[in-house]
Amino acid sequence: MDYETDEQKQQTATKKKSFRRVGMRVGIFAAGIGLGSALVYVIAKALGRRAQQLQRPEHIVDDRGTGQEKAARMLLNLRDRAFEASDEKLAVALGRPVEDIVGWNDGHELIDDDVVMKVRGIAMHRGVPIE
C-alpha cells in the first residue's frame, strides 16, 4: 500500500513551495527584463530623434530666411494636418517620390526652395496653418 509518512508529506509540501518560489522569482525577473528593455527602447528613440535634429545643417532655403529646421517643421505640419499624416499623399501633392519625403523627414536630404514654395501654396489653398 502507498502510505506516506508525515515526514514524506512534509518533504513533498516543502518541494512544492520551493518550486512556487522559484517560479515567482523567474516571473519577477522576466518582468524586470521586459520593463528594462522597454525603457531602453524609449530612451534610445528619444535620443535618436534629438541627434537627428541636431545633425540637420542650417541651410537657408528661400528669400524669407527659412532654414532647414523650419522647412522640415512646415513639411511635417502640412503632412499631419492636411494629408492625414500620409507620406504617400503628400508626395503626390508635391509631385515628388515618397523617398524624397522620407529623406526630408529624416534629415538625410536637403529641402529645396521649390518644395517650400509648394508647401506654403498648398497650405494656403487648403487653409492649413503650418508656421
C-alpha positions in Angstrom: 0.0 0.0 0.0 1.1 3.5 -0.7 1.1 5.2 2.7 3.2 8.3 3.0 4.6 9.1 6.4 4.3 12.6 7.8 7.9 13.2 7.0 7.4 12.4 3.4 4.3 14.6 3.2 6.2 17.4 4.7 9.1 17.0 2.2 6.6 17.0 -0.7 5.0 20.1 0.6 8.4 21.8 1.0 9.4 20.9 -2.6 6.1 22.4 -3.9 6.7 25.6 -2.0 10.2 25.9 -3.3 9.1 25.4 -6.9 6.5 28.1 -6.4 9.2 30.5 -5.0 11.5 29.7 -7.9 8.6 30.2 -10.4 7.7 33.5 -8.7 11.3 34.7 -8.8 11.6 33.8 -12.5 8.4 35.6 -13.2 9.6 38.8 -11.5 13.0 38.5 -13.2 11.3 38.2 -16.6 9.0 41.2 -15.9 12.0 43.2 -14.9 13.8 42.4 -18.1 10.8 43.4 -20.1 10.4 46.7 -18.3 14.1 47.4 -18.6 14.2 46.7 -22.3 11.1 48.9 -22.9 12.8 51.8 -21.0 16.0 51.4 -23.1 14.0 51.4 -26.3 12.1 54.6 -25.4 15.2 56.4 -24.3 17.1 55.3 -27.4 14.3 56.6 -29.6 14.2 59.9 -27.8 18.0 60.4 -28.0 18.0 59.2 -31.6 15.4 61.8 -32.6 17.3 64.5 -30.8 20.5 63.5 -32.5 18.8 63.6 -35.9 17.5 67.1 -35.3 20.9 68.3 -34.3 22.6 66.9 -37.4 20.4 68.9 -39.8 22.5 71.6 -41.5 21.2 75.1 -41.3 20.9 75.8 -45.0 18.8 78.9 -45.9 16.1 77.7 -48.3 14.3 80.8 -49.5 14.3 84.6 -49.6 12.4 84.7 -46.3 15.3 83.2 -44.5 13.6 79.8 -43.9 16.2 77.3 -42.6 16.1 73.5 -42.9 14.6 73.1 -39.4 11.7 75.4 -40.1 11.1 74.0 -43.6 11.1 70.4 -42.1 8.6 71.6 -39.4 6.4 73.2 -42.1 6.5 70.0 -44.2 5.5 67.8 -41.2 2.7 70.2 -40.2 1.3 70.1 -43.7 1.5 66.3 -43.9 -0.1 65.8 -40.5 -2.8 68.4 -40.8 -3.8 68.2 -44.5 -2.8 64.7 -45.6 -3.8 62.5 -42.7 -0.1 62.0 -41.8 0.5 60.1 -45.0 3.8 60.5 -46.8 2.3 59.0 -49.9 -0.5 61.6 -50.2 2.0 64.4 -49.6 4.3 63.1 -52.2 1.5 63.1 -54.8 0.6 66.6 -53.9 4.2 67.8 -54.2 4.9 65.8 -57.3 7.9 64.1 -55.7 8.7 60.5 -54.9 7.9 59.1 -51.4 11.7 58.5 -50.9 12.2 62.3 -51.0 9.6 62.9 -48.4 11.1 60.3 -46.1 14.6 61.7 -46.7 13.4 65.2 -45.8 11.6 64.0 -42.7 14.7 62.0 -41.5 17.0 64.9 -42.3 19.1 62.9 -44.8 18.2 65.2 -47.7 18.1 69.0 -48.0 14.7 70.6 -48.6 14.9 73.0 -51.6 13.1 76.3 -52.3 10.7 74.7 -54.7 9.3 72.4 -52.1 9.0 75.2 -49.5 7.0 77.3 -52.1 4.7 74.3 -52.9 4.2 73.6 -49.2 3.2 77.2 -48.5 0.9 77.3 -51.5 -0.9 74.0 -50.7 -1.3 75.1 -47.1 -2.7 78.5 -48.2 -5.2 76.9 -50.6 -6.3 74.3 -48.0 -6.4 76.8 -45.2 -4.0 74.8 -43.0 -1.7 76.7 -40.6 1.8 75.4 -41.0 4.0 78.1 -39.4 
